[in-house]
């Protein structure tokens, strides 16, 4: 289904009754309505970043619900798509924090290839209806993924932006990990502490302090 170590790790979860029902419900949603991301991209984050390679979890809420935006990676949009406001603010902080030129493309695939798991808590959405797939059980599945990452023997950085992501902090109990939590980078909250929080340099400082390669965040 995914094509890397997540297949074996998540096999027991895929066989649970709730996940079988979730799969049926989501397939029906895609059959009846326009949903995002494209159904073959729903597991893109896991496909791009294996369990073994994950050293940063950047947790989103649910996919972008406007046409042509969602690509199965939290906060990311395809090359050529106008940057959503939250991603614009992430890029502003990226520039102010570590001096990267402000990217013109919102495709974050390069981060995923370096071990940044760009995971949404809810992996699909109906067009123009934020959180419309919240009721189907995606969060049971993604909470399990967070718990699995918490069990890793190598330190992981968990980046939790916004109240929804921060609500997952109780799942992160292993003291070897590092949690960065802040307000969401959306225009409604970015000026309340996101700007100036230096998340990118903090991520790399922690990775280097634990003998892991830093992430090249330039795009």
PyMOL commands that place a pseudoatom at each C-alpha (Angstrom):
pseudoatom trace, name=CA, resn=UNK, resi=1, chain=A, elem=C, hetatm=0, pos=[0.000, 0.000, 0.000]
pseudoatom trace, name=CA, resn=UNK, resi=2, chain=A, elem=C, hetatm=0, pos=[2.784, 2.439, 0.921]
pseudoatom trace, name=CA, resn=UNK, resi=3, chain=A, elem=C, hetatm=0, pos=[5.982, 0.866, -0.351]
pseudoatom trace, name=CA, resn=UNK, resi=4, chain=A, elem=C, hetatm=0, pos=[8.401, 1.136, 2.569]
pseudoatom trace, name=CA, resn=UNK, resi=5, chain=A, elem=C, hetatm=0, pos=[8.731, 0.025, 6.189]
pseudoatom trace, name=CA, resn=UNK, resi=6, chain=A, elem=C, hetatm=0, pos=[5.393, 1.611, 7.130]
pseudoatom trace, name=CA, resn=UNK, resi=7, chain=A, elem=C, hetatm=0, pos=[3.647, -1.322, 5.403]
pseudoatom trace, name=CA, resn=UNK, resi=8, chain=A, elem=C, hetatm=0, pos=[4.928, -3.842, 7.934]
pseudoatom trace, name=CA, resn=UNK, resi=9, chain=A, elem=C, hetatm=0, pos=[4.727, -1.498, 10.900]
pseudoatom trace, name=CA, resn=UNK, resi=10, chain=A, elem=C, hetatm=0, pos=[1.135, -0.498, 10.177]
pseudoatom trace, name=CA, resn=UNK, resi=11, chain=A, elem=C, hetatm=0, pos=[-0.107, -3.908, 8.981]
pseudoatom trace, name=CA, resn=UNK, resi=12, chain=A, elem=C, hetatm=0, pos=[-1.887, -4.678, 12.290]
pseudoatom trace, name=CA, resn=UNK, resi=13, chain=A, elem=C, hetatm=0, pos=[-3.601, -1.275, 12.113]
pseudoatom trace, name=CA, resn=UNK, resi=14, chain=A, elem=C, hetatm=0, pos=[-4.727, -1.809, 8.520]
pseudoatom trace, name=CA, resn=UNK, resi=15, chain=A, elem=C, hetatm=0, pos=[-6.447, -5.023, 9.628]
pseudoatom trace, name=CA, resn=UNK, resi=16, chain=A, elem=C, hetatm=0, pos=[-8.468, -3.465, 12.448]
pseudoatom trace, name=CA, resn=UNK, resi=17, chain=A, elem=C, hetatm=0, pos=[-12.218, -3.074, 12.059]
pseudoatom trace, name=CA, resn=UNK, resi=18, chain=A, elem=C, hetatm=0, pos=[-12.130, 0.717, 12.396]
pseudoatom trace, name=CA, resn=UNK, resi=19, chain=A, elem=C, hetatm=0, pos=[-9.609, 1.025, 9.546]
pseudoatom trace, name=CA, resn=UNK, resi=20, chain=A, elem=C, hetatm=0, pos=[-11.609, -1.257, 7.273]
pseudoatom trace, name=CA, resn=UNK, resi=21, chain=A, elem=C, hetatm=0, pos=[-14.686, 0.892, 7.921]
pseudoatom trace, name=CA, resn=UNK, resi=22, chain=A, elem=C, hetatm=0, pos=[-12.625, 4.064, 7.451]
pseudoatom trace, name=CA, resn=UNK, resi=23, chain=A, elem=C, hetatm=0, pos=[-11.422, 2.812, 4.069]
pseudoatom trace, name=CA, resn=UNK, resi=24, chain=A, elem=C, hetatm=0, pos=[-14.972, 2.042, 2.950]
pseudoatom trace, name=CA, resn=UNK, resi=25, chain=A, elem=C, hetatm=0, pos=[-16.280, 5.416, 4.120]
pseudoatom trace, name=CA, resn=UNK, resi=26, chain=A, elem=C, hetatm=0, pos=[-13.488, 7.347, 2.422]
pseudoatom trace, name=CA, resn=UNK, resi=27, chain=A, elem=C, hetatm=0, pos=[-13.881, 5.469, -0.849]
pseudoatom trace, name=CA, resn=UNK, resi=28, chain=A, elem=C, hetatm=0, pos=[-17.593, 6.325, -0.771]
pseudoatom trace, name=CA, resn=UNK, resi=29, chain=A, elem=C, hetatm=0, pos=[-16.789, 9.991, -0.072]
pseudoatom trace, name=CA, resn=UNK, resi=30, chain=A, elem=C, hetatm=0, pos=[-14.482, 10.116, -3.087]
pseudoatom trace, name=CA, resn=UNK, resi=31, chain=A, elem=C, hetatm=0, pos=[-17.121, 8.401, -5.200]
pseudoatom trace, name=CA, resn=UNK, resi=32, chain=A, elem=C, hetatm=0, pos=[-19.903, 10.820, -4.261]
pseudoatom trace, name=CA, resn=UNK, resi=33, chain=A, elem=C, hetatm=0, pos=[-18.025, 14.092, -3.818]
pseudoatom trace, name=CA, resn=UNK, resi=34, chain=A, elem=C, hetatm=0, pos=[-14.930, 15.940, -4.951]
pseudoatom trace, name=CA, resn=UNK, resi=35, chain=A, elem=C, hetatm=0, pos=[-12.330, 15.275, -2.265]
pseudoatom trace, name=CA, resn=UNK, resi=36, chain=A, elem=C, hetatm=0, pos=[-8.680, 16.112, -1.746]
pseudoatom trace, name=CA, resn=UNK, resi=37, chain=A, elem=C, hetatm=0, pos=[-5.920, 15.150, -2.127]
pseudoatom trace, name=CA, resn=UNK, resi=38, chain=A, elem=C, hetatm=0, pos=[-6.356, 12.866, -5.157]
pseudoatom trace, name=CA, resn=UNK, resi=39, chain=A, elem=C, hetatm=0, pos=[-7.129, 9.473, -3.676]
pseudoatom trace, name=CA, resn=UNK, resi=40, chain=A, elem=C, hetatm=0, pos=[-3.807, 7.958, -4.791]
pseudoatom trace, name=CA, resn=UNK, resi=41, chain=A, elem=C, hetatm=0, pos=[-1.990, 10.744, -2.892]
pseudoatom trace, name=CA, resn=UNK, resi=42, chain=A, elem=C, hetatm=0, pos=[-3.678, 10.214, 0.492]
pseudoatom trace, name=CA, resn=UNK, resi=43, chain=A, elem=C, hetatm=0, pos=[-0.656, 8.352, 1.921]
pseudoatom trace, name=CA, resn=UNK, resi=44, chain=A, elem=C, hetatm=0, pos=[1.985, 10.492, 0.207]
pseudoatom trace, name=CA, resn=UNK, resi=45, chain=A, elem=C, hetatm=0, pos=[3.557, 11.638, 3.481]
pseudoatom trace, name=CA, resn=UNK, resi=46, chain=A, elem=C, hetatm=0, pos=[4.199, 8.059, 4.608]
pseudoatom trace, name=CA, resn=UNK, resi=47, chain=A, elem=C, hetatm=0, pos=[5.294, 7.062, 1.115]
pseudoatom trace, name=CA, resn=UNK, resi=48, chain=A, elem=C, hetatm=0, pos=[7.860, 9.870, 0.993]
pseudoatom trace, name=CA, resn=UNK, resi=49, chain=A, elem=C, hetatm=0, pos=[9.247, 9.516, 4.526]
pseudoatom trace, name=CA, resn=UNK, resi=50, chain=A, elem=C, hetatm=0, pos=[9.758, 6.038, 5.950]
pseudoatom trace, name=CA, resn=UNK, resi=51, chain=A, elem=C, hetatm=0, pos=[9.498, 5.269, 9.644]
pseudoatom trace, name=CA, resn=UNK, resi=52, chain=A, elem=C, hetatm=0, pos=[13.216, 4.609, 9.870]
pseudoatom trace, name=CA, resn=UNK, resi=53, chain=A, elem=C, hetatm=0, pos=[14.092, 7.897, 8.184]
pseudoatom trace, name=CA, resn=UNK, resi=54, chain=A, elem=C, hetatm=0, pos=[11.679, 10.111, 10.129]
pseudoatom trace, name=CA, resn=UNK, resi=55, chain=A, elem=C, hetatm=0, pos=[13.555, 12.546, 12.345]
pseudoatom trace, name=CA, resn=UNK, resi=56, chain=A, elem=C, hetatm=0, pos=[11.053, 15.437, 12.305]
pseudoatom trace, name=CA, resn=UNK, resi=57, chain=A, elem=C, hetatm=0, pos=[7.260, 15.274, 12.438]
pseudoatom trace, name=CA, resn=UNK, resi=58, chain=A, elem=C, hetatm=0, pos=[5.582, 18.430, 11.125]
pseudoatom trace, name=CA, resn=UNK, resi=59, chain=A, elem=C, hetatm=0, pos=[1.938, 17.889, 12.015]
pseudoatom trace, name=CA, resn=UNK, resi=60, chain=A, elem=C, hetatm=0, pos=[-0.925, 19.537, 10.169]
pseudoatom trace, name=CA, resn=UNK, resi=61, chain=A, elem=C, hetatm=0, pos=[-4.669, 19.369, 10.732]
pseudoatom trace, name=CA, resn=UNK, resi=62, chain=A, elem=C, hetatm=0, pos=[-6.328, 18.335, 7.461]
pseudoatom trace, name=CA, resn=UNK, resi=63, chain=A, elem=C, hetatm=0, pos=[-5.583, 18.863, 3.757]
pseudoatom trace, name=CA, resn=UNK, resi=64, chain=A, elem=C, hetatm=0, pos=[-6.188, 22.095, 1.895]
pseudoatom trace, name=CA, resn=UNK, resi=65, chain=A, elem=C, hetatm=0, pos=[-9.782, 22.004, 0.688]
pseudoatom trace, name=CA, resn=UNK, resi=66, chain=A, elem=C, hetatm=0, pos=[-9.531, 24.310, -2.332]
pseudoatom trace, name=CA, resn=UNK, resi=67, chain=A, elem=C, hetatm=0, pos=[-8.945, 22.854, -5.807]
pseudoatom trace, name=CA, resn=UNK, resi=68, chain=A, elem=C, hetatm=0, pos=[-5.437, 21.847, -6.908]
pseudoatom trace, name=CA, resn=UNK, resi=69, chain=A, elem=C, hetatm=0, pos=[-3.766, 22.531, -3.551]
pseudoatom trace, name=CA, resn=UNK, resi=70, chain=A, elem=C, hetatm=0, pos=[-3.600, 19.330, -1.497]
pseudoatom trace, name=CA, resn=UNK, resi=71, chain=A, elem=C, hetatm=0, pos=[-0.912, 16.815, -2.459]
pseudoatom trace, name=CA, resn=UNK, resi=72, chain=A, elem=C, hetatm=0, pos=[-0.858, 14.532, 0.571]
pseudoatom trace, name=CA, resn=UNK, resi=73, chain=A, elem=C, hetatm=0, pos=[1.862, 16.446, 2.436]
pseudoatom trace, name=CA, resn=UNK, resi=74, chain=A, elem=C, hetatm=0, pos=[0.962, 18.769, 5.304]
pseudoatom trace, name=CA, resn=UNK, resi=75, chain=A, elem=C, hetatm=0, pos=[1.291, 22.475, 4.394]
pseudoatom trace, name=CA, resn=UNK, resi=76, chain=A, elem=C, hetatm=0, pos=[2.643, 21.603, 0.910]
pseudoatom trace, name=CA, resn=UNK, resi=77, chain=A, elem=C, hetatm=0, pos=[1.213, 22.518, -2.493]
pseudoatom trace, name=CA, resn=UNK, resi=78, chain=A, elem=C, hetatm=0, pos=[2.332, 21.455, -5.946]
pseudoatom trace, name=CA, resn=UNK, resi=79, chain=A, elem=C, hetatm=0, pos=[4.758, 23.434, -8.075]
pseudoatom trace, name=CA, resn=UNK, resi=80, chain=A, elem=C, hetatm=0, pos=[2.983, 26.346, -9.737]
pseudoatom trace, name=CA, resn=UNK, resi=81, chain=A, elem=C, hetatm=0, pos=[0.133, 26.574, -7.213]
pseudoatom trace, name=CA, resn=UNK, resi=82, chain=A, elem=C, hetatm=0, pos=[-0.296, 29.922, -5.434]
pseudoatom trace, name=CA, resn=UNK, resi=83, chain=A, elem=C, hetatm=0, pos=[1.073, 29.784, -1.899]
pseudoatom trace, name=CA, resn=UNK, resi=84, chain=A, elem=C, hetatm=0, pos=[-1.615, 29.500, 0.792]
pseudoatom trace, name=CA, resn=UNK, resi=85, chain=A, elem=C, hetatm=0, pos=[-1.306, 32.205, 3.490]
pseudoatom trace, name=CA, resn=UNK, resi=86, chain=A, elem=C, hetatm=0, pos=[-0.056, 29.802, 6.194]
pseudoatom trace, name=CA, resn=UNK, resi=87, chain=A, elem=C, hetatm=0, pos=[2.698, 28.544, 3.919]
pseudoatom trace, name=CA, resn=UNK, resi=88, chain=A, elem=C, hetatm=0, pos=[3.654, 32.111, 3.033]
pseudoatom trace, name=CA, resn=UNK, resi=89, chain=A, elem=C, hetatm=0, pos=[4.111, 32.794, 6.742]
pseudoatom trace, name=CA, resn=UNK, resi=90, chain=A, elem=C, hetatm=0, pos=[6.159, 29.605, 7.200]
pseudoatom trace, name=CA, resn=UNK, resi=91, chain=A, elem=C, hetatm=0, pos=[8.446, 30.758, 4.412]
pseudoatom trace, name=CA, resn=UNK, resi=92, chain=A, elem=C, hetatm=0, pos=[8.763, 34.253, 5.924]
pseudoatom trace, name=CA, resn=UNK, resi=93, chain=A, elem=C, hetatm=0, pos=[9.869, 32.713, 9.216]
pseudoatom trace, name=CA, resn=UNK, resi=94, chain=A, elem=C, hetatm=0, pos=[12.208, 30.356, 7.354]
pseudoatom trace, name=CA, resn=UNK, resi=95, chain=A, elem=C, hetatm=0, pos=[13.912, 33.373, 5.786]
pseudoatom trace, name=CA, resn=UNK, resi=96, chain=A, elem=C, hetatm=0, pos=[14.070, 35.368, 9.017]
pseudoatom trace, name=CA, resn=UNK, resi=97, chain=A, elem=C, hetatm=0, pos=[15.264, 32.367, 11.020]
pseudoatom trace, name=CA, resn=UNK, resi=98, chain=A, elem=C, hetatm=0, pos=[18.013, 30.837, 8.902]
pseudoatom trace, name=CA, resn=UNK, resi=99, chain=A, elem=C, hetatm=0, pos=[18.328, 33.180, 5.939]
pseudoatom trace, name=CA, resn=UNK, resi=100, chain=A, elem=C, hetatm=0, pos=[16.914, 30.909, 3.231]
pseudoatom trace, name=CA, resn=UNK, resi=101, chain=A, elem=C, hetatm=0, pos=[15.613, 32.836, 0.235]
pseudoatom trace, name=CA, resn=UNK, resi=102, chain=A, elem=C, hetatm=0, pos=[11.822, 32.948, 0.371]
pseudoatom trace, name=CA, resn=UNK, resi=103, chain=A, elem=C, hetatm=0, pos=[10.731, 30.031, -1.840]
pseudoatom trace, name=CA, resn=UNK, resi=104, chain=A, elem=C, hetatm=0, pos=[8.467, 30.637, -4.812]
pseudoatom trace, name=CA, resn=UNK, resi=105, chain=A, elem=C, hetatm=0, pos=[7.327, 27.002, -4.917]
pseudoatom trace, name=CA, resn=UNK, resi=106, chain=A, elem=C, hetatm=0, pos=[5.249, 25.524, -2.106]
pseudoatom trace, name=CA, resn=UNK, resi=107, chain=A, elem=C, hetatm=0, pos=[6.270, 21.931, -2.847]
pseudoatom trace, name=CA, resn=UNK, resi=108, chain=A, elem=C, hetatm=0, pos=[7.880, 20.601, 0.343]
pseudoatom trace, name=CA, resn=UNK, resi=109, chain=A, elem=C, hetatm=0, pos=[8.864, 17.218, -1.123]
pseudoatom trace, name=CA, resn=UNK, resi=110, chain=A, elem=C, hetatm=0, pos=[12.550, 18.036, -0.545]
pseudoatom trace, name=CA, resn=UNK, resi=111, chain=A, elem=C, hetatm=0, pos=[11.896, 18.237, 3.213]
pseudoatom trace, name=CA, resn=UNK, resi=112, chain=A, elem=C, hetatm=0, pos=[10.116, 14.887, 3.202]
pseudoatom trace, name=CA, resn=UNK, resi=113, chain=A, elem=C, hetatm=0, pos=[13.024, 13.218, 1.432]
pseudoatom trace, name=CA, resn=UNK, resi=114, chain=A, elem=C, hetatm=0, pos=[15.294, 14.381, 4.264]
pseudoatom trace, name=CA, resn=UNK, resi=115, chain=A, elem=C, hetatm=0, pos=[13.233, 12.846, 7.052]
pseudoatom trace, name=CA, resn=UNK, resi=116, chain=A, elem=C, hetatm=0, pos=[10.567, 15.484, 7.722]
pseudoatom trace, name=CA, resn=UNK, resi=117, chain=A, elem=C, hetatm=0, pos=[7.269, 13.599, 7.923]
pseudoatom trace, name=CA, resn=UNK, resi=118, chain=A, elem=C, hetatm=0, pos=[4.660, 16.085, 6.655]
pseudoatom trace, name=CA, resn=UNK, resi=119, chain=A, elem=C, hetatm=0, pos=[1.643, 14.405, 8.208]
pseudoatom trace, name=CA, resn=UNK, resi=120, chain=A, elem=C, hetatm=0, pos=[-1.886, 15.720, 8.519]
pseudoatom trace, name=CA, resn=UNK, resi=121, chain=A, elem=C, hetatm=0, pos=[-3.926, 14.346, 11.422]
pseudoatom trace, name=CA, resn=UNK, resi=122, chain=A, elem=C, hetatm=0, pos=[-6.822, 13.892, 8.986]
pseudoatom trace, name=CA, resn=UNK, resi=123, chain=A, elem=C, hetatm=0, pos=[-5.693, 12.612, 5.597]
pseudoatom trace, name=CA, resn=UNK, resi=124, chain=A, elem=C, hetatm=0, pos=[-8.565, 13.680, 3.350]
pseudoatom trace, name=CA, resn=UNK, resi=125, chain=A, elem=C, hetatm=0, pos=[-11.212, 16.375, 3.033]
pseudoatom trace, name=CA, resn=UNK, resi=126, chain=A, elem=C, hetatm=0, pos=[-14.281, 17.241, 0.970]
pseudoatom trace, name=CA, resn=UNK, resi=127, chain=A, elem=C, hetatm=0, pos=[-13.921, 20.235, -1.353]
pseudoatom trace, name=CA, resn=UNK, resi=128, chain=A, elem=C, hetatm=0, pos=[-14.464, 23.579, 0.395]
pseudoatom trace, name=CA, resn=UNK, resi=129, chain=A, elem=C, hetatm=0, pos=[-15.366, 21.855, 3.695]
pseudoatom trace, name=CA, resn=UNK, resi=130, chain=A, elem=C, hetatm=0, pos=[-12.572, 21.945, 6.271]
pseudoatom trace, name=CA, resn=UNK, resi=131, chain=A, elem=C, hetatm=0, pos=[-12.598, 19.055, 8.751]
pseudoatom trace, name=CA, resn=UNK, resi=132, chain=A, elem=C, hetatm=0, pos=[-15.362, 17.319, 6.790]
pseudoatom trace, name=CA, resn=UNK, resi=133, chain=A, elem=C, hetatm=0, pos=[-13.595, 13.935, 7.155]
pseudoatom trace, name=CA, resn=UNK, resi=134, chain=A, elem=C, hetatm=0, pos=[-12.854, 14.332, 10.852]
pseudoatom trace, name=CA, resn=UNK, resi=135, chain=A, elem=C, hetatm=0, pos=[-15.633, 11.916, 11.794]
pseudoatom trace, name=CA, resn=UNK, resi=136, chain=A, elem=C, hetatm=0, pos=[-14.334, 8.887, 9.913]
pseudoatom trace, name=CA, resn=UNK, resi=137, chain=A, elem=C, hetatm=0, pos=[-11.497, 7.750, 12.148]
pseudoatom trace, name=CA, resn=UNK, resi=138, chain=A, elem=C, hetatm=0, pos=[-8.405, 9.205, 10.530]
pseudoatom trace, name=CA, resn=UNK, resi=139, chain=A, elem=C, hetatm=0, pos=[-7.215, 10.554, 13.874]
pseudoatom trace, name=CA, resn=UNK, resi=140, chain=A, elem=C, hetatm=0, pos=[-7.224, 7.063, 15.412]
pseudoatom trace, name=CA, resn=UNK, resi=141, chain=A, elem=C, hetatm=0, pos=[-4.844, 6.060, 12.632]
pseudoatom trace, name=CA, resn=UNK, resi=142, chain=A, elem=C, hetatm=0, pos=[-2.579, 9.116, 12.810]
pseudoatom trace, name=CA, resn=UNK, resi=143, chain=A, elem=C, hetatm=0, pos=[-2.525, 9.115, 16.625]
pseudoatom trace, name=CA, resn=UNK, resi=144, chain=A, elem=C, hetatm=0, pos=[-1.158, 5.587, 16.311]
pseudoatom trace, name=CA, resn=UNK, resi=145, chain=A, elem=C, hetatm=0, pos=[1.540, 6.872, 13.952]
pseudoatom trace, name=CA, resn=UNK, resi=146, chain=A, elem=C, hetatm=0, pos=[2.513, 9.565, 16.469]
pseudoatom trace, name=CA, resn=UNK, resi=147, chain=A, elem=C, hetatm=0, pos=[2.684, 6.924, 19.198]
pseudoatom trace, name=CA, resn=UNK, resi=148, chain=A, elem=C, hetatm=0, pos=[4.900, 4.745, 17.002]
pseudoatom trace, name=CA, resn=UNK, resi=149, chain=A, elem=C, hetatm=0, pos=[7.255, 7.667, 16.428]
pseudoatom trace, name=CA, resn=UNK, resi=150, chain=A, elem=C, hetatm=0, pos=[7.285, 8.246, 20.184]
pseudoatom trace, name=CA, resn=UNK, resi=151, chain=A, elem=C, hetatm=0, pos=[8.655, 4.706, 20.545]
pseudoatom trace, name=CA, resn=UNK, resi=152, chain=A, elem=C, hetatm=0, pos=[11.623, 5.358, 18.264]
pseudoatom trace, name=CA, resn=UNK, resi=153, chain=A, elem=C, hetatm=0, pos=[15.035, 4.809, 19.797]
pseudoatom trace, name=CA, resn=UNK, resi=154, chain=A, elem=C, hetatm=0, pos=[16.492, 7.746, 17.888]
pseudoatom trace, name=CA, resn=UNK, resi=155, chain=A, elem=C, hetatm=0, pos=[15.395, 11.263, 18.898]
pseudoatom trace, name=CA, resn=UNK, resi=156, chain=A, elem=C, hetatm=0, pos=[12.623, 12.899, 16.860]
pseudoatom trace, name=CA, resn=UNK, resi=157, chain=A, elem=C, hetatm=0, pos=[11.564, 16.541, 16.705]
pseudoatom trace, name=CA, resn=UNK, resi=158, chain=A, elem=C, hetatm=0, pos=[7.779, 16.941, 16.969]
pseudoatom trace, name=CA, resn=UNK, resi=159, chain=A, elem=C, hetatm=0, pos=[6.595, 20.294, 15.565]
pseudoatom trace, name=CA, resn=UNK, resi=160, chain=A, elem=C, hetatm=0, pos=[3.106, 21.181, 16.794]
pseudoatom trace, name=CA, resn=UNK, resi=161, chain=A, elem=C, hetatm=0, pos=[1.697, 24.434, 15.427]
pseudoatom trace, name=CA, resn=UNK, resi=162, chain=A, elem=C, hetatm=0, pos=[-1.770, 25.465, 16.551]
pseudoatom trace, name=CA, resn=UNK, resi=163, chain=A, elem=C, hetatm=0, pos=[-4.162, 24.154, 19.184]
pseudoatom trace, name=CA, resn=UNK, resi=164, chain=A, elem=C, hetatm=0, pos=[-5.177, 21.115, 17.134]
pseudoatom trace, name=CA, resn=UNK, resi=165, chain=A, elem=C, hetatm=0, pos=[-1.587, 19.905, 16.730]
pseudoatom trace, name=CA, resn=UNK, resi=166, chain=A, elem=C, hetatm=0, pos=[-0.726, 20.792, 20.324]
pseudoatom trace, name=CA, resn=UNK, resi=167, chain=A, elem=C, hetatm=0, pos=[-3.570, 18.570, 21.511]
pseudoatom trace, name=CA, resn=UNK, resi=168, chain=A, elem=C, hetatm=0, pos=[-1.415, 15.605, 20.418]
pseudoatom trace, name=CA, resn=UNK, resi=169, chain=A, elem=C, hetatm=0, pos=[1.370, 16.427, 22.867]
pseudoatom trace, name=CA, resn=UNK, resi=170, chain=A, elem=C, hetatm=0, pos=[0.178, 13.863, 25.476]
pseudoatom trace, name=CA, resn=UNK, resi=171, chain=A, elem=C, hetatm=0, pos=[1.095, 11.135, 22.960]
pseudoatom trace, name=CA, resn=UNK, resi=172, chain=A, elem=C, hetatm=0, pos=[4.750, 12.230, 23.124]
pseudoatom trace, name=CA, resn=UNK, resi=173, chain=A, elem=C, hetatm=0, pos=[6.064, 10.810, 26.384]
pseudoatom trace, name=CA, resn=UNK, resi=174, chain=A, elem=C, hetatm=0, pos=[9.568, 9.630, 25.518]
pseudoatom trace, name=CA, resn=UNK, resi=175, chain=A, elem=C, hetatm=0, pos=[12.075, 12.092, 27.050]
pseudoatom trace, name=CA, resn=UNK, resi=176, chain=A, elem=C, hetatm=0, pos=[14.627, 11.610, 24.269]
pseudoatom trace, name=CA, resn=UNK, resi=177, chain=A, elem=C, hetatm=0, pos=[12.398, 13.555, 21.852]
pseudoatom trace, name=CA, resn=UNK, resi=178, chain=A, elem=C, hetatm=0, pos=[12.098, 17.326, 21.387]
pseudoatom trace, name=CA, resn=UNK, resi=179, chain=A, elem=C, hetatm=0, pos=[8.741, 19.109, 21.090]
pseudoatom trace, name=CA, resn=UNK, resi=180, chain=A, elem=C, hetatm=0, pos=[8.385, 22.509, 19.432]
pseudoatom trace, name=CA, resn=UNK, resi=181, chain=A, elem=C, hetatm=0, pos=[4.924, 23.944, 19.980]
pseudoatom trace, name=CA, resn=UNK, resi=182, chain=A, elem=C, hetatm=0, pos=[3.547, 27.306, 18.969]
pseudoatom trace, name=CA, resn=UNK, resi=183, chain=A, elem=C, hetatm=0, pos=[0.550, 29.102, 17.515]
pseudoatom trace, name=CA, resn=UNK, resi=184, chain=A, elem=C, hetatm=0, pos=[-0.502, 28.218, 14.001]
pseudoatom trace, name=CA, resn=UNK, resi=185, chain=A, elem=C, hetatm=0, pos=[1.240, 30.088, 11.146]
pseudoatom trace, name=CA, resn=UNK, resi=186, chain=A, elem=C, hetatm=0, pos=[-2.105, 31.229, 9.725]
pseudoatom trace, name=CA, resn=UNK, resi=187, chain=A, elem=C, hetatm=0, pos=[-2.654, 34.981, 9.293]
pseudoatom trace, name=CA, resn=UNK, resi=188, chain=A, elem=C, hetatm=0, pos=[-5.058, 34.894, 12.262]
pseudoatom trace, name=CA, resn=UNK, resi=189, chain=A, elem=C, hetatm=0, pos=[-2.379, 33.851, 14.727]
pseudoatom trace, name=CA, resn=UNK, resi=190, chain=A, elem=C, hetatm=0, pos=[1.115, 34.161, 13.210]
pseudoatom trace, name=CA, resn=UNK, resi=191, chain=A, elem=C, hetatm=0, pos=[1.760, 37.520, 14.859]
pseudoatom trace, name=CA, resn=UNK, resi=192, chain=A, elem=C, hetatm=0, pos=[0.953, 36.051, 18.282]
pseudoatom trace, name=CA, resn=UNK, resi=193, chain=A, elem=C, hetatm=0, pos=[4.251, 34.216, 18.569]
pseudoatom trace, name=CA, resn=UNK, resi=194, chain=A, elem=C, hetatm=0, pos=[4.929, 32.277, 15.394]
pseudoatom trace, name=CA, resn=UNK, resi=195, chain=A, elem=C, hetatm=0, pos=[7.031, 34.991, 13.841]
pseudoatom trace, name=CA, resn=UNK, resi=196, chain=A, elem=C, hetatm=0, pos=[10.356, 35.089, 15.607]
pseudoatom trace, name=CA, resn=UNK, resi=197, chain=A, elem=C, hetatm=0, pos=[10.016, 31.610, 17.119]
pseudoatom trace, name=CA, resn=UNK, resi=198, chain=A, elem=C, hetatm=0, pos=[12.962, 30.246, 15.067]
pseudoatom trace, name=CA, resn=UNK, resi=199, chain=A, elem=C, hetatm=0, pos=[11.638, 26.696, 14.625]
pseudoatom trace, name=CA, resn=UNK, resi=200, chain=A, elem=C, hetatm=0, pos=[13.975, 25.771, 11.786]
pseudoatom trace, name=CA, resn=UNK, resi=201, chain=A, elem=C, hetatm=0, pos=[17.198, 26.630, 13.568]
pseudoatom trace, name=CA, resn=UNK, resi=202, chain=A, elem=C, hetatm=0, pos=[15.900, 24.917, 16.710]
pseudoatom trace, name=CA, resn=UNK, resi=203, chain=A, elem=C, hetatm=0, pos=[15.152, 21.764, 14.739]
pseudoatom trace, name=CA, resn=UNK, resi=204, chain=A, elem=C, hetatm=0, pos=[18.634, 21.643, 13.296]
pseudoatom trace, name=CA, resn=UNK, resi=205, chain=A, elem=C, hetatm=0, pos=[20.357, 22.500, 16.571]
pseudoatom trace, name=CA, resn=UNK, resi=206, chain=A, elem=C, hetatm=0, pos=[18.613, 19.549, 18.207]
pseudoatom trace, name=CA, resn=UNK, resi=207, chain=A, elem=C, hetatm=0, pos=[19.367, 17.184, 15.326]
pseudoatom trace, name=CA, resn=UNK, resi=208, chain=A, elem=C, hetatm=0, pos=[23.032, 18.122, 15.396]
pseudoatom trace, name=CA, resn=UNK, resi=209, chain=A, elem=C, hetatm=0, pos=[23.152, 17.786, 19.184]
pseudoatom trace, name=CA, resn=UNK, resi=210, chain=A, elem=C, hetatm=0, pos=[21.900, 14.203, 18.797]
pseudoatom trace, name=CA, resn=UNK, resi=211, chain=A, elem=C, hetatm=0, pos=[24.400, 13.357, 16.030]
pseudoatom trace, name=CA, resn=UNK, resi=212, chain=A, elem=C, hetatm=0, pos=[21.865, 13.528, 13.215]
pseudoatom trace, name=CA, resn=UNK, resi=213, chain=A, elem=C, hetatm=0, pos=[22.217, 15.387, 9.938]
pseudoatom trace, name=CA, resn=UNK, resi=214, chain=A, elem=C, hetatm=0, pos=[20.473, 18.766, 9.864]
pseudoatom trace, name=CA, resn=UNK, resi=215, chain=A, elem=C, hetatm=0, pos=[17.704, 19.408, 7.371]
pseudoatom trace, name=CA, resn=UNK, resi=216, chain=A, elem=C, hetatm=0, pos=[18.465, 21.590, 4.359]
pseudoatom trace, name=CA, resn=UNK, resi=217, chain=A, elem=C, hetatm=0, pos=[15.283, 23.661, 4.397]
pseudoatom trace, name=CA, resn=UNK, resi=218, chain=A, elem=C, hetatm=0, pos=[16.131, 25.652, 1.276]
pseudoatom trace, name=CA, resn=UNK, resi=219, chain=A, elem=C, hetatm=0, pos=[13.770, 25.048, -1.645]
for i in range(1, 219): cmd.bond("trace and resi %d" % i, "trace and resi %d" % (i + 1))
show_as sticks, trace
zoom trace
